[in-house]
Amino acid sequence: MKPSITPVSLEESIDPRVVSQKRWLSFLFPKQIPPVPSEDERNPYPLNSSNILSRLLFWWITPLLMVGYKRTILAADLFKVDNDLSIEKNYQTFMSHFIPIFNQFQTQHILQKCKSRNETLETSSKSKEHDLKDFVLPKRALFRVLFNTFWNQYTKAIIQSCLRAASSSISPLLLKKLTEFVQAKTLGYNPAIGKGIGYAIGVTAFIIFNDITGNHGTYNAMAVGANAKSVLIRESMRKSFMLSDLGHHNTPESKLSTIMTVDVNRIDFASTSIPMIVSTPISLIITIAMLIHSIGPISLIGLGLVVVATVLLGAIVKPIIGLRKTAQVSTDERVGLIKEILKNFKMIKLYCWEDAYLDKVTQARLKETNIILKFQSI
């Protein structure tokens, strides 16, 4: 009789307590390696329960970093997410905003159909299902739903990014005053020492303020992106299990895989980039005003050159972006064919369709490589 083998996870098969990480400053810390906590010993996410100073400086993550400095961090070492930050809580909030907006756009679509037939909702000669056959939810609807779901944290991210942009643009004025004070002191003048101390303290305060607002703005934007990503994947999974035969035909597994990976990652990246894009005009306005005040209207010539260079750069980048989108379509087509072959391998072998699928994959790959070569030649 063969002995029974109980499957164990990677974390159980490799004991991290006997694997010490050798780092430059390891000699400054105790040699004892922290044990792996059990599920009941895991600490909850400490951001909201920490004091103000710990939240301001992100000091609450230091214990986790100390563990990672001594050994590899495992899943059991990570903080336990409470109910307020769970996917289900965010998903319920997301759906509470999505359903009314979805119904609103559906109603608008039906009204447009009735208006094109000179009818009203009450006198419509077509059923609701007939008018909604060509209904497509606008892209801006998803943006509205995500913003309504995470408006509190995302508004903080935008405000913090704007404060960082404004303070980083104003700080050179104070640095200029400090430089003038040092220059006057070097040339033998006797300016009031209190002004120099005040300028130095002000410059330091601006640097600290820039770092704090910038880090918190980035954290809040990335947190919103991660939460939005998890919610959208959760909804995509739910919809994929409810597709009809026609839905499976129009939305194959390759397209679903692309939606839950590439498209969702783009939304995650966009949520991090939008606060920086919103705060950029503030820096530009303050910088232009400072240049006009310091140099005079002659500085507008340099601004004009920057605008012309930006327009030329946009004209160059636009065809590159178009080629990249076309290449992405060809890549999705090729990946979809590969996944279709792997899924229906027995059927393809049974009906001897190998050559036909080989020709399809080859044509898709040639089309993709031609676009990539054009992209690289530019």
N, C-alpha and C positions, 0 to 999 in steps of 0.2 A: 504494500500500500504506500503510495507516494505521500510524503508529508505535505500538509497544506501550507501554502505560501500566502501570507497576508500582504497585499500590496501596500506600499508606503510611498509617500510623496518624496520629492527631492529634498525638502527641508528636513524630513525625518531620516532619510538615508545618509545625509551629510550633516554631521553635528557641527554647527558653526562655533560652538564654544571651544573647540579644540583647534580652530583655524584662526590664528592671530594675524592681523594686518600689520605689516612692517612699514611704518611711515617715518618721516623725518623727525617728528616731535613725539614719537611713541615713548621715549624715555622719560618724558615729563608726566606721564599718566600712569596710574596703577596697572600692573601687569594682568590683573584679573579681568577676564573677558566677560562682558555682561551676558547673562543667560537669556535664552529665547523665552519671552513671556507666553503664557497660555492664553486662550481666548478670553477667559474671565479676567486676566491680569492686564489686558490691553487698556491703554488710557484713551479716554474720549478726545476728540479734536479740541485742543485747548484754546483756540483763538478767542472765542466769545467769553470764556471763563477766566482768561488771564487779566492781569491788571493793565492799566493804561500804558505804562512804560514798556511792559513786555510786548504788548500789541504794537506799539509805536516802533520798536526796534526789532520786531520779529524774534524776540528772545525766547519765545515759547517753543521754538523748534530746536533750540540748542541741545536738549537731552537726546533727541533723535540723531543729531549730527555727531554727538559724542559716541553713541553706539556705533555709528557707521565708521568712525575713525578707528575703532578697535577691531571690528569685524564686519562682514557683509550684512547689510540690512535685508531682512526677510519680510514677508508679508505680515507675519505676526508682530513685527516691531512697529508697523505703521499705526497711526491713530485710528480709533474706531469712530466712524461717522455717526453722529446722532441723527434723530429723526428729522430735525429741521433742515439738515443738509443732505438727506437721502435722495436717491433718484426718484423714489415713489412720490415723495412730497413735491419735488420740483415738477414731476410729470403731471400730477394732479393740478398744480397751479397752471402749467402750460396748457392743459386741455380746457381748463375753465376759461382761458382767454382765447383759445383756438376755435372752439365751437361757435361762440357768438360772431367772431370775425368771419368764419367760414360761411355761416348762414347769411351774414350780411352781404357778402360778395355773391352768393347764390341768388339772393333776392334781387340784387342789382342786375345780374345777368338776365334773369327772367323778365324784369321790367324793360330792359333794352330790347329783348325779343318781342315783347308785347307792343312796345312803341314802334318797332319796325313794321308791325302788322296793323298799326293804328287801332290797337286794342288795349284793354286794361287787364289787371289781374283777375277781376271778376268776370269779364267778358272774353277771356282768352279761349281761342278755339283749339289750342294745343295743351296737352298735359304738361305737368311740371317735369316729368321724366324726359319728355321729348325735348323741351327747351334746354335741359341740362346735359344733353348728350355731348355738346361741344364745349362744355364749361371747363375752363382751366383756371385754377387759383392763381392770381397774380403773385409775382415774386415778392412784392412789397408786403404782402399779407404775412409771410413768415417773419419778416423783419419786425413788423408791428407786434406779432405774438411774442417773439423772443424778448423784445424790449419791454413789453408789458409784464412779462414773467420775471425778468431780472432787472427791472428799472431801478430799484434802489441801489443795488451794488454797482450797476453799470453807470448810473449817474455819478456815483462817487468816483469811479475810475475816470470819467471825463473831466469832472471838476478838478481832481488831483492832477491830471495831466495838463490842464490849462494853467493851474497854479505853478506847476513846475516850469512850463514854457515861459510864463510871464516873469517869474523870479530869475530864471537863467538869462533872460534878455535884459533885465534891469541891473543885475549884479555887476556887469562891466562898468557902470557909472560909479559905483562905490569903489571898485577896484582902481578906477582912474584917479579918484580922490586920494586913495591910499598911496598910489604911485607918486602923485604930485607932492604929497606930504613927505615921503622918503626923499624925493629929489630936492625939495627945499631944505630938508635937514642936512643933506649931503653938501649942498652949496654954501652952508654956513648960516642960513637963516635960522631963526628960533621960533618956529610955529608952536602953538600950544600942544603940549604932549597929550592932552586929553583928547584932542581931535584924532590924533594918530591911533590911540587906543580904541577910540570909538569906531574908526574906519576898520581896524583889524577885527574887532568883534563883529561888526556888521558883515564883513566879507565871510567870516567863519559861519555866522548865522545863516547867510544865504546859501552857502555850500551844504550845510546840514539840512536846511529846508528843502533844497532841490533834491537831495538824496532821499529824504523821507517821502516827499510827495511823489517823486518818480517811482520809487519802489512800491509804494502802496497802490498807485495807479496801475502799474504793471500787474501786481498781484490780483487786484480786483478784476481787471480785464481778462486775465488768464483764467481766473476762477469762473467767471461768467462763460468763457469759451468752453471750459471743461464740462460745466453743468449743462450748457446747451448741447454739447456733443453727446453726452449721455442720454439726455431727454430725446433727442432726434433719433438716436440709434434705437432707443426703447420703442418709439412710435413706429419706426421703419420695420422693426421686427414684428410688432403687432399687426401692421398692415400686410406684411408678407404672408402671414398665416391665414389671412382672410381673403386672399386673392381668388377670383374665379378662374375658370379655364382661359377666358379671354384676357384676364389680367395677367396670368402667367405667360401668355403668348406675347402680349405687349411689353411686359416687364420681366424679362428672363432673369435667371439667377446672376448672370454676369452684371447686369445693370443694377440689380439690388446690391450686389457686392460693391460696386462702384459708388453707389449712393451712401452706403454705410461706412465707407472708408475715405475715398478721395473727396467727395462733396462735403461730407461732415467735417473733415479736417480743414477744408477751405473756410468753412464758417467759423471754426475754432481760431484759425489764423486771422480772419477778418475781425473778430471780436477783440483781438489784441491790437490790431492796427488802427481801428477806427478812432480810439481816443487820441492817438498820436496825430492822425490826420486832422481831427477837429482842432487840436491845440496848435497846429503849425501856423495858421493865419495869425494867431496872437503874437507869436515870435516874429513873424514877418512885419507886422504892423509896428511893433515896438522898435524893431531894428531899423526900419526905414525912417521912423520918426527921429531916432537917435542920430542916424546919419545926416539927415537934413539939418538937425539942430547943430551938429558938430562941424560938418563940412560945408553945408549949404546946398542949394538946389543942384549944384554940379554932381552931387551923388546920384541924382536921378538917371544920369547917363549910365552908370554902372548897373542900376536897377533895370534899365531898358535892355542892356546886354544880357542880363540874367533871364529876362522874359523871353527874348529872342532865342537864347540857347535852350530854354525849356520847351519852346514850341518846336524847334528843330529836333530835339531829343524825342518829343512825343511823336513827331512824324516818322522818325526812324523806328521807334519801338512798336508803333501800331501794326505794321505788317508782320513783325516778329510775333506779336501776340496772336494775330490771325493765323499764322502758320502753326503756332503751338496748339491752338484750339483744334485746328484741322488734324494735326498729328494725334491729339488726344482721342478724337473720334475714331481714327484708324486703329489706335492702340486698343480701345474698347472693343472694336469689332474683332480684332485678332484674339484678344483674351477671351471674348465670348465664344469664339469658335473652339478654342482650346478646351474651355470648360465644357462645352457641348460634347466634344469628342470624349473627354474623360467620363462624362456622365452616361453617355450612350455607347460605350466602347463595345460591348457585346453585340448590340444591334448593328453597329457599323461593320463589325467583322462578319456577322451573319449574312448581311446583304452585300458584302464586298464593296463597300462605299469608301474604301481607304483612299483610292486615287482621287475621287471627287473632293473629299475633305482636304486631301493634301494640296490640291490645286487652289481651293478656297483659302487655306492658310497661307500658301505661298503668295497669292495675289494680295492678300491683306498685308502681309509683311513687306512686299515690294512697295506697295502704296505708302506704308508707314515710313520705310527707309528713305524713299524719295523725298518725302516732306521733311524728314529730319536732316537730310543732306542740304536741302534748300535753306533750312533754318540755320545750320552750321555755317553755310557759305556767307550768310549775311553777317 
